[in-house]
C-alpha cells in the first residue's frame, strides 16, 4: 500500500451553514481530512497560517478576498519535516472563489484532492 499524507487547511469559528451563521470548534475540511486519513491510512498534517483569519465569518471573507486579489501567499506556521517518504499527498481545502489553495509545499508526488464548499 502507498504511503499517503493527507494535508489540510480548515477554518474554525463562524461560518454560514443552513441559512445562518454557526460557530465551529473544528472546521468541515478538518473533519473530512480525518475521514480521508482514516480510510487511506498514512499521516495527517494541518496546514495553518501564521496570521489567523478573523473568527467573524464576514470579516474573514474580506480578509481572504484581499489575499486572493493581492496574489498573497500567507506564511505558514509549520511544514511537514519531509514528504520524501510519501508516495501520495492528498490536499484538502475549502473552495473559495473556485481557486486552489494559495501556496503549498511538495513536488514530484502523486496528488489527490478534496475540495470542500464548507470551511
C-alpha positions in Angstrom: 0.0 0.0 0.0 1.2 3.5 -0.8 2.4 5.8 2.0 0.0 8.7 1.9 0.0 12.1 3.6 -3.3 13.9 4.0 -2.6 17.7 4.4 -5.5 20.0 5.0 -6.4 23.7 5.6 -9.6 24.3 7.5 -11.2 27.2 9.4 -12.8 27.3 12.8 -15.1 30.0 14.2 -18.1 31.4 12.4 -19.3 30.1 9.0 -22.5 30.2 7.1 -24.5 27.0 7.1 -28.1 26.0 6.9 -29.4 29.5 6.3 -27.5 31.2 9.2 -24.1 31.7 10.9 -22.8 28.8 13.1 -19.7 28.6 15.2 -17.4 25.7 14.6 -14.8 24.3 17.0 -13.5 22.1 14.2 -13.8 23.1 10.5 -15.7 20.9 7.9 -12.5 20.3 5.9 -10.7 19.2 9.1 -13.4 16.6 9.7 -13.3 15.5 6.0 -9.5 15.2 6.2 -9.7 13.0 9.2 -12.2 10.7 7.4 -9.9 10.6 4.4 -6.9 9.7 6.5 -8.8 7.1 8.4 -9.9 5.5 5.1 -6.4 5.5 3.4 -4.0 5.5 6.3 -0.8 7.4 6.4 -0.1 10.8 8.0 -2.3 13.8 8.7 -0.9 17.4 8.6 -2.9 20.5 9.5 -1.8 23.5 7.3 -2.0 26.6 9.5 -1.2 30.3 8.7 0.9 32.4 10.9 -1.7 35.2 10.7 -5.0 33.8 11.6 -8.2 34.9 9.9 -10.9 36.7 11.9 -13.3 34.5 13.8 -16.1 36.7 12.4 -17.2 35.0 9.2 -17.9 38.1 7.2 -14.6 39.8 8.2 -12.8 36.5 7.3 -14.4 36.6 3.8 -13.0 40.1 3.3 -9.5 39.1 4.6 -9.4 36.1 2.3 -10.7 38.0 -0.7 -7.9 40.7 -0.1 -5.3 37.9 -0.1 -6.7 36.4 -3.3 -6.8 39.8 -5.1 -3.3 40.6 -3.9 -2.0 37.2 -5.0 -0.6 36.7 -1.5 0.9 33.5 -0.2 0.3 33.5 3.5 3.2 32.4 5.7 2.6 29.0 7.2 3.3 28.1 10.9 5.0 24.8 10.0 5.7 22.4 7.2 6.0 18.6 7.3 9.5 17.6 8.3 9.7 15.8 4.9 7.4 14.4 2.3 10.1 12.2 0.9 8.6 9.1 2.5 5.2 9.7 1.0 4.1 8.3 -2.4 0.9 10.4 -2.5 -0.1 13.7 -1.0 -3.8 14.5 -0.6 -4.6 18.1 -0.2 -8.0 19.0 1.4 -9.1 22.7 1.5 -12.1 24.9 1.2 -13.3 26.1 -2.2 -13.0 29.9 -2.0 -13.9 31.6 -5.3 -13.2 28.4 -7.2 -9.5 28.7 -6.6 -6.9 26.2 -5.4 -5.1 26.6 -2.1 -2.7 29.6 -2.1 0.8 28.4 -1.6 1.7 24.9 -0.9 4.6 22.5 -0.5 6.0 19.5 -2.3 6.9 18.4 -5.8 7.2 15.1 -7.6 4.4 13.4 -5.7 1.1 12.0 -6.8 -1.5 14.5 -5.7 -5.1 13.8 -4.8 -7.6 16.4 -3.5 -10.7 17.1 -1.5 -12.2 20.4 -2.4 -14.9 21.4 0.1 -17.6 24.1 -0.2 -17.7 24.5 3.5 -15.0 25.8 5.7 
